[in-house]
């Protein structure tokens, strides 16, 4: 996908990418985490919105591996949740699970309708806006889930984001970082795309561990070579 997108926008053929690598001035063309590119993300999830059950079934095992068990009173904050939030996998399993979704309003409109279709709308709260400026309730959540977002940010930005997540967690709460990892992908592919559209990169486990520990987390664990979980100190 990364090489295709670089070619599509012309960045690799007109010298923009090479210039950005030399100067460090990026992103190029558009910034992947802004409201202006919502149509791109909605389009990428269109097929999943049409048939969400199979997609959500895939994430039941992830939550089990993370040790996150659906139960009465489980509170989850799903940051940059997307149109088909993976946290819905837990909510549909147990009526006592409550999920707070954070994303842009148009994305949440789709996610809210999907929640209604799945019969879990009463278990869902919506937080609309930018993940940096929307306040998170303090000491409230058992789990903060950061899926497919941290690779768009610099180490400094991620440390700030992880700190914001830590303040939202109850004592002993868990943050889950589930994004593209350098160990699992060709760095010349997606890594270049992240470089072009953000301040981020395809980080490895040790880099994420360092960021999380700087934000005050401990027991940083690599789960199945992609999700990373950590608890509050």
C-alpha positions as CSV (number, residue, x, y, z in Angstrom):
1,X,0.0,0.0,0.0
2,X,2.8,2.4,0.9
3,X,4.5,2.3,-2.5
4,X,1.2,2.5,-4.3
5,X,0.2,5.6,-2.4
6,X,3.6,7.3,-2.9
7,X,3.4,6.6,-6.6
8,X,-0.2,7.8,-6.8
9,X,0.5,11.2,-5.3
10,X,3.7,11.6,-7.3
11,X,6.0,12.1,-4.3
12,X,8.5,9.5,-5.3
13,X,8.8,10.6,-8.9
14,X,9.1,14.4,-8.6
15,X,11.8,14.6,-6.0
16,X,9.6,15.6,-3.1
17,X,10.3,12.5,-1.1
18,X,14.1,12.7,-1.6
19,X,14.0,16.4,-0.6
20,X,12.0,15.7,2.5
21,X,14.5,13.0,3.5
22,X,17.4,15.4,3.1
23,X,15.7,18.3,4.9
24,X,13.3,16.6,7.3
25,X,10.5,18.9,6.1
26,X,7.3,16.8,6.1
27,X,4.6,15.7,5.7
28,X,4.1,16.0,1.9
29,X,0.8,16.9,0.3
30,X,-1.5,16.0,3.1
31,X,-1.3,15.1,6.8
32,X,-2.9,11.7,7.4
33,X,-4.4,12.5,10.8
34,X,-6.4,15.6,10.0
35,X,-10.1,16.0,9.3
36,X,-9.3,16.9,5.7
37,X,-8.6,13.3,4.8
38,X,-11.5,11.6,6.5
39,X,-12.9,10.5,3.1
40,X,-9.7,8.4,2.5
41,X,-10.2,6.6,5.8
42,X,-13.9,6.1,5.4
43,X,-13.3,4.7,1.9
44,X,-10.7,2.3,3.2
45,X,-13.2,0.8,5.7
46,X,-16.2,0.7,3.4
47,X,-16.2,-3.0,2.9
48,X,-15.9,-3.7,6.6
49,X,-18.8,-1.4,7.4
50,X,-20.9,-3.4,5.0
51,X,-20.0,-6.7,6.6
52,X,-18.6,-6.1,10.1
53,X,-19.2,-9.4,11.9
54,X,-16.4,-11.3,10.2
55,X,-14.0,-8.4,10.8
56,X,-14.9,-8.2,14.5
57,X,-14.6,-12.0,14.9
58,X,-10.9,-11.6,14.0
59,X,-10.3,-9.4,17.1
60,X,-11.8,-11.7,19.7
61,X,-8.5,-13.6,19.9
62,X,-6.5,-10.4,20.2
63,X,-8.4,-9.3,23.3
64,X,-8.0,-12.7,24.8
65,X,-4.2,-12.7,24.2
66,X,-4.1,-9.2,25.7
67,X,-5.8,-10.5,28.8
68,X,-8.7,-8.1,28.5
69,X,-11.8,-10.1,29.5
70,X,-15.3,-8.7,28.9
71,X,-17.1,-8.1,32.2
72,X,-19.6,-5.9,34.0
73,X,-18.2,-2.4,34.3
74,X,-15.3,-2.7,31.9
75,X,-14.6,0.8,30.6
76,X,-12.7,1.2,27.3
77,X,-11.5,4.3,25.6
78,X,-10.9,3.6,21.9
79,X,-8.8,6.5,20.5
80,X,-9.0,7.2,16.7
81,X,-11.4,4.3,16.7
82,X,-12.4,4.4,13.0
83,X,-15.7,3.5,11.4
84,X,-15.5,-0.1,12.6
85,X,-14.0,0.0,16.1
86,X,-12.2,-3.1,17.3
87,X,-13.5,-2.5,20.8
88,X,-16.9,-3.5,19.5
89,X,-15.6,-7.1,19.6
90,X,-15.7,-6.9,23.4
91,X,-18.9,-4.9,23.6
92,X,-20.9,-7.3,21.7
93,X,-19.6,-10.2,23.8
94,X,-20.8,-8.8,27.1
95,X,-23.6,-6.3,27.8
96,X,-21.7,-4.9,30.8
97,X,-18.8,-3.6,28.6
98,X,-18.9,0.1,28.0
99,X,-16.9,1.7,25.1
100,X,-16.1,5.4,24.6
101,X,-15.2,6.2,21.0
102,X,-13.0,9.1,20.0
103,X,-12.7,10.2,16.4
104,X,-13.9,12.9,14.0
105,X,-17.7,13.4,13.9
106,X,-18.2,11.9,10.5
107,X,-16.4,8.8,11.5
108,X,-18.4,8.5,14.7
109,X,-21.6,8.8,12.7
110,X,-20.8,5.6,10.9
111,X,-19.5,3.9,14.0
112,X,-22.7,4.9,15.9
113,X,-24.9,3.4,13.2
114,X,-22.9,0.2,13.2
115,X,-23.2,0.0,17.0
116,X,-27.0,0.3,16.6
117,X,-27.0,-2.4,13.9
118,X,-25.1,-4.7,16.3
119,X,-27.4,-4.0,19.2
120,X,-24.8,-2.4,21.4
121,X,-25.6,1.4,21.0
122,X,-26.5,1.7,24.6
123,X,-23.0,0.6,25.5
124,X,-21.3,3.3,23.5
125,X,-20.4,6.9,24.2
126,X,-19.1,9.3,21.6
127,X,-16.3,11.8,21.9
128,X,-16.0,13.9,18.8
129,X,-12.9,15.9,17.8
130,X,-9.1,15.9,17.6
131,X,-7.4,13.4,19.9
132,X,-5.0,16.0,21.1
133,X,-7.5,18.6,22.2
134,X,-10.5,16.5,23.3
135,X,-10.2,16.1,27.1
136,X,-10.2,12.5,28.4
137,X,-12.0,11.8,31.7
138,X,-9.3,11.3,34.4
139,X,-8.9,7.9,36.3
140,X,-11.9,6.5,34.5
141,X,-10.9,3.7,32.0
142,X,-9.7,0.2,32.5
143,X,-8.3,0.1,28.9
144,X,-7.1,2.8,26.5
145,X,-6.9,1.3,23.0
146,X,-4.6,3.1,20.5
147,X,-5.1,1.2,17.2
148,X,-3.4,2.2,13.9
149,X,-2.5,5.7,15.1
150,X,0.8,5.8,16.9
151,X,2.9,5.2,13.8
152,X,1.7,8.6,12.4
153,X,3.4,10.5,15.3
154,X,6.9,11.3,16.3
155,X,8.4,9.7,19.5
156,X,7.8,13.0,21.3
157,X,4.2,13.2,20.2
158,X,3.6,9.5,21.2
159,X,5.1,10.0,24.6
160,X,2.7,12.9,25.1
161,X,-0.2,10.8,23.8
162,X,0.7,7.9,26.1
163,X,0.9,10.2,29.0
164,X,-2.6,11.5,28.2
165,X,-3.8,7.9,28.1
166,X,-2.1,7.1,31.4
167,X,-3.9,9.9,33.1
168,X,-7.3,8.6,31.8
169,X,-6.7,5.1,33.3
170,X,-7.6,3.8,36.7
171,X,-4.9,2.4,38.8
172,X,-3.7,-0.8,37.3
173,X,-5.2,0.1,34.0
174,X,-3.8,-1.0,30.6
175,X,-2.9,0.9,27.5
176,X,-2.8,-1.1,24.2
177,X,-0.8,0.2,21.3
178,X,-1.7,-1.8,18.1
179,X,0.0,-0.3,15.1
180,X,2.3,-1.1,12.2
181,X,5.6,-2.5,13.6
182,X,8.9,-2.3,11.7
183,X,9.6,-5.9,12.5
184,X,6.6,-7.1,10.6
185,X,6.8,-5.1,7.3
186,X,9.1,-4.0,4.6
187,X,10.5,-0.7,5.8
188,X,10.7,0.6,2.2
189,X,6.9,0.2,1.9
190,X,4.7,1.5,4.6
191,X,7.5,3.2,6.4
192,X,8.0,5.6,3.5
193,X,4.3,6.4,3.4
194,X,4.3,7.2,7.1
195,X,7.3,9.4,6.5
196,X,5.5,11.2,3.7
197,X,2.2,11.8,5.4
198,X,3.1,12.4,9.0
199,X,5.9,12.9,11.5
200,X,5.8,9.2,12.3
201,X,7.5,5.9,11.3
202,X,7.0,2.2,11.6
203,X,8.6,1.8,15.0
204,X,9.9,-1.4,16.5
205,X,9.0,-2.9,19.9
206,X,11.9,-1.4,21.8
207,X,11.1,2.1,20.5
208,X,7.5,1.8,21.7
209,X,8.7,0.4,25.0
210,X,11.0,3.5,25.5
211,X,8.1,5.9,24.7
212,X,5.7,4.1,27.0
213,X,8.2,4.0,29.9
214,X,8.9,7.7,29.5
215,X,5.1,8.2,29.9
216,X,5.1,6.3,33.2
217,X,4.0,2.8,32.1
218,X,5.6,-0.4,33.3
219,X,5.4,-4.1,32.4
220,X,5.5,-3.3,28.7
221,X,4.7,-6.6,26.9
222,X,4.9,-7.6,23.2
223,X,1.8,-9.6,22.3
224,X,1.9,-11.8,19.2
225,X,4.5,-9.5,17.5
226,X,2.0,-6.6,17.0
227,X,-0.1,-5.3,19.9
228,X,1.8,-3.9,22.8
229,X,0.3,-3.6,26.3
230,X,1.5,-1.8,29.3
231,X,0.2,-0.9,32.8
232,X,0.4,2.1,35.0
233,X,3.2,2.5,37.5
